Every structure is written in C-alpha cells, then in structure tokens.
Amino acid sequence: MELRQLQYFREICHAGSFTKAAANLFVAQPVITNAIHKLEDELEVRLLNRTNKTVTLTAEGRRMLEKTERLLGFADEIYREMTDFSHLSRGSVRLGIPVQIGNYLFPRIFGEFGTRYPQLNLIASEVVTGQIITLLEKDELDIGIIVLPDSLPNMGTQLLFKQNVLLCVSLTHPLCQRKVVSFADLKNEKFIMRMPGSQQREIIVQECEKYGFTPNIIFSSSQVQTIKTLVARNIGISFLMEMTLLDDTTVYAIPMNNPIFLNIGLVWKKDRYISRATHAFIDYMLSAFNK
C-alpha cells in the first residue's frame, strides 16, 4: 500500500468520479484507475461501486476513507514538521482573536510582528472565544488570543496580561455620580452585552446571578463601538475592558466594588504540532507584553 494510492482513493471519494479526480490531481485517468485496482487487489476488498457516471463507496470503502483521512492527515503533519526544521524562511500563523481584544491589540501586533518577521504571514480572524476553541479543535486555527477561562481541557495556554472590567453608563445616568458600584445596584437595569459565546458575557451573567437576579439583556453585539453608542444614549448599561475605554469621553466608566479581572492569554491545541512560525509568534507576544 502506498500513500499515493491513498491520495488517489481520497480524491475519488471527494470528487465522486475517476474523471474529476484525475483532473483535480493533474494525472491521467488510467493512472488512478490502475492504482485503485491494485489497492483493492492487495486488500482483497471492493472499495468503490462503479457506474457509468458516478462512484459510490462500499461499506468497506467508507471505513477505508475514514482511516485514510486520518493517515494522510498524519502524513501531512509529519511533512510540515520535518520541512519546518530547515529554517524560518516562510510560513503562516492562523490567529483567532475576539473583536474587543482585536480592535485594540491587533493593529500593534500585526505591524510589529510583520516588521520583525516579514517572511511570515499572520492571518487573523475575529471570532468569539467559544468559536476560537472550536476552530482550534478542528485544526482550522493555529493559535488564539482569548479571555482565558478557569479550565481548558486539551488546550495549552499562556497568560499575557490582566484586564479590569468596568461598568459603563451614560453621562446622564444616576450611577455616574458613584465612585464604585455593586452588582446589587444593577438589578433593575437594562444590559447591553457581548454576543453569546463571549467569556466576558458569561462572567457578568454569573456575577449577577450571585446577587439573585438574571440580567435583563436587551441587546447583544460583537462591536465595542456599537455598545458604547447605545450606552452613551442611555439605552442600557454595559461592561467593557479598561483598555477599550482609554481617552473615551462618551461614556462614564465605574469600577465594581468587587473588581472583575480577566486573564488575557494565548491558547493552542495541546496535541497538535506547533510550527516554528507559531512558536515565533508566541515568543514575540511574550516579549512584547513582558516589556
């Protein structure tokens, strides 16, 4: 059995025909046909049902495809890891970052990392923390910058910095006369919150429930500026990280009497090979925030 035969088999399954598979792989159709015949003969099973127009999988073929996907994925990982040992002359880092963090950190990260490693490609996607974890598990991201929860099974993490979460109200709200606020004071307020899946949102909801009420969430948004605008117009109150409120005069920020601090850090999948490009990004981030 050869990897090439398995690659041909997988492409036939995905394409649905020998003709399309041959075109996708830029090889002659007889080459693929002969390779699959030899594979079936060697295994002594029929993997594919052939008709004039389409190809379907037998029961044995479905099981073979499942194993083939895993084996070829492992082979690709071996290739990436071995070629990566040569030198850090090229590569990419697929980064997931929540909007609230991305708006205030990513311009600096992108510029400085690009200057230090011009040969590396930093590809960023703005998504909520829950989606970042899912994409890491599916190997669709290499690393994420998130609000770190208390526990993340199967994930490696590295703390970068802490952020205080402040209550935000309009400049005409009665609470803007206060120096500190308790969650008990917010029972009858209307809340403007981050989107579901946000770690910050979950923490705020849990804090409210500790004081015996469920927050009245009238609007959810992933955009910090949208939240600020609604708060400024006294439509509701909200909570934002301190770094998003620097030099902002449109809303009034108040500390909580029991401060809420969020741990911002890096996260990656534990059992996945971490490329040298991703290691370079981790080292850059640790160096940047240690300063």
C-alpha beads as a LAMMPS data file, in Angstrom:
LAMMPS data file: protein, C-alpha beads

291 atoms
290 bonds

1 atom types
1 bond types

-500.0 500.0 xlo xhi
-500.0 500.0 ylo yhi
-500.0 500.0 zlo zhi

Masses

1 110.0

Atoms # bond

1 1 1 0.000 0.000 0.000
2 1 1 1.383 3.416 -0.984
3 1 1 0.453 6.906 0.163
4 1 1 -0.109 7.836 -3.467
5 1 1 -2.794 5.153 -3.780
6 1 1 -4.498 6.512 -0.673
7 1 1 -4.335 10.049 -2.027
8 1 1 -5.971 8.883 -5.251
9 1 1 -8.639 6.996 -3.303
10 1 1 -9.458 10.016 -1.132
11 1 1 -9.734 12.342 -4.126
12 1 1 -12.071 9.925 -5.940
13 1 1 -14.291 9.828 -2.853
14 1 1 -14.373 13.621 -2.635
15 1 1 -14.798 14.236 -6.366
16 1 1 -17.342 11.457 -6.954
17 1 1 -15.711 10.169 -10.133
18 1 1 -12.426 8.938 -11.553
19 1 1 -12.504 11.603 -14.278
20 1 1 -12.868 14.546 -11.865
21 1 1 -10.293 13.087 -9.504
22 1 1 -7.762 12.736 -12.325
23 1 1 -8.375 16.330 -13.410
24 1 1 -8.014 17.619 -9.839
25 1 1 -4.745 15.735 -9.364
26 1 1 -3.403 16.544 -12.858
27 1 1 -2.784 12.891 -13.742
28 1 1 -4.150 10.651 -16.474
29 1 1 -7.307 8.742 -15.557
30 1 1 -5.777 5.282 -16.299
31 1 1 -3.085 6.004 -13.691
32 1 1 -5.729 6.486 -10.996
33 1 1 -7.817 3.556 -12.213
34 1 1 -4.851 1.157 -12.132
35 1 1 -3.774 2.411 -8.692
36 1 1 -7.215 1.730 -7.212
37 1 1 -7.430 -1.717 -8.846
38 1 1 -4.060 -2.625 -7.321
39 1 1 -5.159 -1.303 -3.928
40 1 1 -8.355 -3.363 -3.991
41 1 1 -6.469 -6.455 -5.132
42 1 1 -3.939 -6.049 -2.353
43 1 1 -6.615 -5.580 0.307
44 1 1 -8.923 -8.212 -1.280
45 1 1 -11.978 -5.975 -0.836
46 1 1 -14.124 -3.838 -3.124
47 1 1 -13.827 -0.215 -2.036
48 1 1 -15.900 1.501 -4.736
49 1 1 -19.120 0.831 -6.595
50 1 1 -18.568 1.966 -10.163
51 1 1 -21.285 3.094 -12.567
52 1 1 -21.087 4.962 -15.861
53 1 1 -21.376 8.394 -14.241
54 1 1 -20.708 8.172 -10.528
55 1 1 -18.685 6.360 -7.930
56 1 1 -20.052 5.410 -4.518
57 1 1 -18.403 3.826 -1.507
58 1 1 -18.982 0.290 -0.345
59 1 1 -19.211 -0.400 3.393
60 1 1 -15.535 -1.333 3.301
61 1 1 -14.830 1.824 1.323
62 1 1 -16.459 4.047 3.934
63 1 1 -14.304 2.529 6.636
64 1 1 -11.241 2.823 4.411
65 1 1 -11.933 6.522 3.770
66 1 1 -12.188 7.228 7.497
67 1 1 -8.805 5.595 8.113
68 1 1 -7.297 7.201 5.008
69 1 1 -8.262 10.718 6.087
70 1 1 -6.551 10.200 9.426
71 1 1 -3.451 8.606 7.925
72 1 1 -2.963 11.274 5.256
73 1 1 -3.540 13.999 7.826
74 1 1 -0.801 12.482 9.953
75 1 1 1.480 12.215 6.920
76 1 1 0.894 15.900 6.107
77 1 1 1.752 16.826 9.694
78 1 1 4.990 14.826 9.515
79 1 1 5.923 16.602 6.292
80 1 1 5.211 20.057 7.735
81 1 1 7.132 19.301 10.904
82 1 1 10.181 17.917 9.137
83 1 1 10.414 20.656 6.497
84 1 1 9.905 23.226 9.237
85 1 1 13.224 22.219 10.812
86 1 1 15.204 23.722 7.949
87 1 1 14.888 27.422 8.743
88 1 1 12.279 30.052 9.471
89 1 1 12.219 31.436 5.951
90 1 1 8.498 31.101 5.330
91 1 1 5.267 30.077 6.992
92 1 1 1.937 31.341 8.240
93 1 1 0.156 31.699 11.558
94 1 1 -3.641 31.415 11.660
95 1 1 -4.722 33.553 14.602
96 1 1 -8.158 33.802 16.198
97 1 1 -8.889 36.905 18.266
98 1 1 -12.124 38.312 19.786
99 1 1 -13.285 41.647 18.422
100 1 1 -12.953 43.529 21.720
101 1 1 -9.329 42.456 22.049
102 1 1 -8.571 42.609 18.345
103 1 1 -9.663 46.215 17.902
104 1 1 -7.148 47.427 20.457
105 1 1 -4.279 44.951 20.163
106 1 1 -4.218 43.624 16.612
107 1 1 -3.044 46.793 14.782
108 1 1 0.030 46.862 17.014
109 1 1 0.534 43.069 16.854
110 1 1 0.182 42.933 13.084
111 1 1 2.557 45.828 12.451
112 1 1 5.319 44.873 14.861
113 1 1 5.229 41.134 14.122
114 1 1 5.296 41.850 10.381
115 1 1 8.323 44.092 10.822
116 1 1 10.187 41.508 12.864
117 1 1 9.217 38.541 10.672
118 1 1 8.489 39.894 7.175
119 1 1 8.712 36.392 5.686
120 1 1 5.850 35.084 7.855
121 1 1 2.171 35.565 7.083
122 1 1 -0.120 36.403 10.033
123 1 1 -3.717 35.538 9.107
124 1 1 -6.213 36.806 11.697
125 1 1 -9.919 36.062 12.161
126 1 1 -12.139 37.970 14.592
127 1 1 -14.426 35.499 16.395
128 1 1 -15.747 34.984 19.926
129 1 1 -13.818 32.846 22.391
130 1 1 -16.102 29.815 22.074
131 1 1 -15.632 29.723 18.312
132 1 1 -11.867 30.102 18.652
133 1 1 -11.728 26.973 20.818
134 1 1 -13.860 25.076 18.300
135 1 1 -11.666 26.169 15.379
136 1 1 -8.522 25.163 17.277
137 1 1 -10.004 21.727 17.971
138 1 1 -10.792 21.344 14.255
139 1 1 -7.224 22.425 13.328
140 1 1 -8.599 25.447 11.450
141 1 1 -6.592 27.846 13.626
142 1 1 -3.022 27.593 14.936
143 1 1 -3.401 29.835 17.974
144 1 1 -5.830 32.225 19.634
145 1 1 -5.781 35.236 21.941
146 1 1 -8.730 34.921 24.307
147 1 1 -10.130 35.658 27.733
148 1 1 -8.821 32.556 29.495
149 1 1 -11.448 30.525 31.376
150 1 1 -10.593 28.622 34.555
151 1 1 -10.138 25.345 32.693
152 1 1 -9.443 24.405 29.084
153 1 1 -9.031 20.633 28.653
154 1 1 -6.802 19.601 25.726
155 1 1 -5.529 23.160 25.318
156 1 1 -2.208 24.779 26.129
157 1 1 -2.378 28.328 27.496
158 1 1 -0.048 31.222 28.295
159 1 1 -1.133 34.274 30.279
160 1 1 -0.208 37.614 28.675
161 1 1 -1.853 40.250 30.880
162 1 1 -4.874 41.019 33.072
163 1 1 -7.654 43.482 32.356
164 1 1 -10.083 45.162 34.735
165 1 1 -13.718 45.127 33.557
166 1 1 -15.556 48.380 34.245
167 1 1 -19.228 49.254 34.348
168 1 1 -20.173 51.723 31.591
169 1 1 -23.114 54.115 31.873
170 1 1 -24.224 57.245 30.077
171 1 1 -23.041 60.645 31.278
172 1 1 -26.595 61.361 32.481
173 1 1 -27.168 58.044 34.270
174 1 1 -27.726 58.346 38.060
175 1 1 -24.878 55.901 38.695
176 1 1 -22.325 58.261 37.127
177 1 1 -22.246 60.046 40.458
178 1 1 -20.823 56.921 42.100
179 1 1 -17.147 56.051 42.564
180 1 1 -17.833 52.307 42.873
181 1 1 -20.887 50.157 42.174
182 1 1 -22.128 46.772 43.386
183 1 1 -23.950 44.240 41.241
184 1 1 -26.807 44.585 43.713
185 1 1 -27.301 48.124 42.346
186 1 1 -27.895 46.801 38.817
187 1 1 -30.899 44.532 39.355
188 1 1 -33.362 46.813 37.538
189 1 1 -31.015 47.960 34.777
190 1 1 -31.146 47.078 31.083
191 1 1 -27.956 45.363 29.918
192 1 1 -26.155 45.679 26.592
193 1 1 -23.852 42.697 26.391
194 1 1 -21.272 40.939 24.278
195 1 1 -22.518 38.178 21.960
196 1 1 -23.299 34.698 23.366
197 1 1 -20.097 32.657 23.493
198 1 1 -18.138 35.564 24.948
199 1 1 -16.260 34.638 28.120
200 1 1 -16.785 38.153 29.469
201 1 1 -20.552 37.883 28.994
202 1 1 -20.649 34.582 30.881
203 1 1 -18.705 36.066 33.791
204 1 1 -21.051 39.073 34.075
205 1 1 -24.150 36.845 33.967
206 1 1 -22.673 34.626 36.695
207 1 1 -21.908 37.643 38.884
208 1 1 -25.476 38.922 38.507
209 1 1 -26.857 35.512 39.458
210 1 1 -24.729 35.554 42.620
211 1 1 -26.762 38.610 43.646
212 1 1 -30.082 36.875 42.971
213 1 1 -31.080 38.167 39.546
214 1 1 -30.707 37.382 35.869
215 1 1 -29.604 40.411 33.838
216 1 1 -32.208 41.926 31.511
217 1 1 -30.188 41.742 28.275
218 1 1 -31.917 43.896 25.666
219 1 1 -29.163 43.903 23.036
220 1 1 -26.060 41.880 22.184
221 1 1 -23.219 42.999 19.940
222 1 1 -19.691 41.978 18.969
223 1 1 -18.797 45.606 18.195
224 1 1 -17.353 47.694 21.024
225 1 1 -18.281 50.974 19.314
226 1 1 -21.910 49.870 18.948
227 1 1 -22.049 49.060 22.659
228 1 1 -20.540 52.436 23.561
229 1 1 -23.003 54.304 21.335
230 1 1 -26.021 52.580 22.905
231 1 1 -24.705 53.212 26.411
232 1 1 -23.965 56.871 25.589
233 1 1 -27.600 57.270 24.509
234 1 1 -28.737 55.816 27.865
235 1 1 -30.391 52.814 26.235
236 1 1 -28.688 50.491 28.710
237 1 1 -25.573 49.796 30.739
238 1 1 -22.670 47.564 29.791
239 1 1 -19.274 46.194 30.831
240 1 1 -16.070 46.754 28.875
241 1 1 -12.376 46.110 29.394
242 1 1 -10.423 49.065 30.709
243 1 1 -8.172 49.192 27.619
244 1 1 -11.201 49.872 25.398
245 1 1 -12.154 52.941 27.450
246 1 1 -8.895 54.876 27.480
247 1 1 -9.452 58.513 26.405
248 1 1 -13.158 57.820 25.772
249 1 1 -15.348 60.716 26.906
250 1 1 -18.680 59.452 25.519
251 1 1 -19.454 57.096 28.430
252 1 1 -18.721 57.043 32.158
253 1 1 -16.700 54.069 33.475
254 1 1 -17.091 52.942 37.091
255 1 1 -15.109 50.249 38.957
256 1 1 -17.064 47.498 40.709
257 1 1 -16.695 47.208 44.476
258 1 1 -15.534 43.613 43.868
259 1 1 -13.311 44.152 40.808
260 1 1 -13.548 41.753 37.887
261 1 1 -10.246 40.944 36.261
262 1 1 -9.995 38.970 33.037
263 1 1 -6.933 36.923 32.143
264 1 1 -5.968 37.563 28.526
265 1 1 -3.717 34.942 27.031
266 1 1 -2.686 32.633 24.234
267 1 1 -4.354 29.287 23.605
268 1 1 -3.462 26.412 21.286
269 1 1 -4.319 22.744 20.838
270 1 1 -2.099 20.584 23.020
271 1 1 -1.696 17.504 20.823
272 1 1 -1.135 19.412 17.584
273 1 1 2.322 20.123 16.189
274 1 1 3.224 23.775 16.760
275 1 1 5.099 25.122 13.760
276 1 1 8.186 27.263 14.063
277 1 1 6.163 30.179 12.700
278 1 1 3.645 29.778 15.521
279 1 1 6.467 29.445 18.056
280 1 1 7.903 32.694 16.687
281 1 1 4.522 34.389 17.263
282 1 1 4.311 33.055 20.837
283 1 1 7.835 34.289 21.587
284 1 1 7.018 37.692 20.093
285 1 1 3.849 38.051 22.179
286 1 1 5.601 37.085 25.429
287 1 1 8.426 39.509 24.689
288 1 1 6.010 42.339 23.800
289 1 1 3.919 42.028 26.954
290 1 1 6.850 41.424 29.281
291 1 1 8.007 44.907 28.268

Bonds

1 1 1 2
2 1 2 3
3 1 3 4
4 1 4 5
5 1 5 6
6 1 6 7
7 1 7 8
8 1 8 9
9 1 9 10
10 1 10 11
11 1 11 12
12 1 12 13
13 1 13 14
14 1 14 15
15 1 15 16
16 1 16 17
17 1 17 18
18 1 18 19
19 1 19 20
20 1 20 21
21 1 21 22
22 1 22 23
23 1 23 24
24 1 24 25
25 1 25 26
26 1 26 27
27 1 27 28
28 1 28 29
29 1 29 30
30 1 30 31
31 1 31 32
32 1 32 33
33 1 33 34
34 1 34 35
35 1 35 36
36 1 36 37
37 1 37 38
38 1 38 39
39 1 39 40
40 1 40 41
41 1 41 42
42 1 42 43
43 1 43 44
44 1 44 45
45 1 45 46
46 1 46 47
47 1 47 48
48 1 48 49
49 1 49 50
50 1 50 51
51 1 51 52
52 1 52 53
53 1 53 54
54 1 54 55
55 1 55 56
56 1 56 57
57 1 57 58
58 1 58 59
59 1 59 60
60 1 60 61
61 1 61 62
62 1 62 63
63 1 63 64
64 1 64 65
65 1 65 66
66 1 66 67
67 1 67 68
68 1 68 69
69 1 69 70
70 1 70 71
71 1 71 72
72 1 72 73
73 1 73 74
74 1 74 75
75 1 75 76
76 1 76 77
77 1 77 78
78 1 78 79
79 1 79 80
80 1 80 81
81 1 81 82
82 1 82 83
83 1 83 84
84 1 84 85
85 1 85 86
86 1 86 87
87 1 87 88
88 1 88 89
89 1 89 90
90 1 90 91
91 1 91 92
92 1 92 93
93 1 93 94
94 1 94 95
95 1 95 96
96 1 96 97
97 1 97 98
98 1 98 99
99 1 99 100
100 1 100 101
101 1 101 102
102 1 102 103
103 1 103 104
104 1 104 105
105 1 105 106
106 1 106 107
107 1 107 108
108 1 108 109
109 1 109 110
110 1 110 111
111 1 111 112
112 1 112 113
113 1 113 114
114 1 114 115
115 1 115 116
116 1 116 117
117 1 117 118
118 1 118 119
119 1 119 120
120 1 120 121
121 1 121 122
122 1 122 123
123 1 123 124
124 1 124 125
125 1 125 126
126 1 126 127
127 1 127 128
128 1 128 129
129 1 129 130
130 1 130 131
131 1 131 132
132 1 132 133
133 1 133 134
134 1 134 135
135 1 135 136
136 1 136 137
137 1 137 138
138 1 138 139
139 1 139 140
140 1 140 141
141 1 141 142
142 1 142 143
143 1 143 144
144 1 144 145
145 1 145 146
146 1 146 147
147 1 147 148
148 1 148 149
149 1 149 150
150 1 150 151
151 1 151 152
152 1 152 153
153 1 153 154
154 1 154 155
155 1 155 156
156 1 156 157
157 1 157 158
158 1 158 159
159 1 159 160
160 1 160 161
161 1 161 162
162 1 162 163
163 1 163 164
164 1 164 165
165 1 165 166
166 1 166 167
167 1 167 168
168 1 168 169
169 1 169 170
170 1 170 171
171 1 171 172
172 1 172 173
173 1 173 174
174 1 174 175
175 1 175 176
176 1 176 177
177 1 177 178
178 1 178 179
179 1 179 180
180 1 180 181
181 1 181 182
182 1 182 183
183 1 183 184
184 1 184 185
185 1 185 186
186 1 186 187
187 1 187 188
188 1 188 189
189 1 189 190
190 1 190 191
191 1 191 192
192 1 192 193
193 1 193 194
194 1 194 195
195 1 195 196
196 1 196 197
197 1 197 198
198 1 198 199
199 1 199 200
200 1 200 201
201 1 201 202
202 1 202 203
203 1 203 204
204 1 204 205
205 1 205 206
206 1 206 207
207 1 207 208
208 1 208 209
209 1 209 210
210 1 210 211
211 1 211 212
212 1 212 213
213 1 213 214
214 1 214 215
215 1 215 216
216 1 216 217
217 1 217 218
218 1 218 219
219 1 219 220
220 1 220 221
221 1 221 222
222 1 222 223
223 1 223 224
224 1 224 225
225 1 225 226
226 1 226 227
227 1 227 228
228 1 228 229
229 1 229 230
230 1 230 231
231 1 231 232
232 1 232 233
233 1 233 234
234 1 234 235
235 1 235 236
236 1 236 237
237 1 237 238
238 1 238 239
239 1 239 240
240 1 240 241
241 1 241 242
242 1 242 243
243 1 243 244
244 1 244 245
245 1 245 246
246 1 246 247
247 1 247 248
248 1 248 249
249 1 249 250
250 1 250 251
251 1 251 252
252 1 252 253
253 1 253 254
254 1 254 255
255 1 255 256
256 1 256 257
257 1 257 258
258 1 258 259
259 1 259 260
260 1 260 261
261 1 261 262
262 1 262 263
263 1 263 264
264 1 264 265
265 1 265 266
266 1 266 267
267 1 267 268
268 1 268 269
269 1 269 270
270 1 270 271
271 1 271 272
272 1 272 273
273 1 273 274
274 1 274 275
275 1 275 276
276 1 276 277
277 1 277 278
278 1 278 279
279 1 279 280
280 1 280 281
281 1 281 282
282 1 282 283
283 1 283 284
284 1 284 285
285 1 285 286
286 1 286 287
287 1 287 288
288 1 288 289
289 1 289 290
290 1 290 291
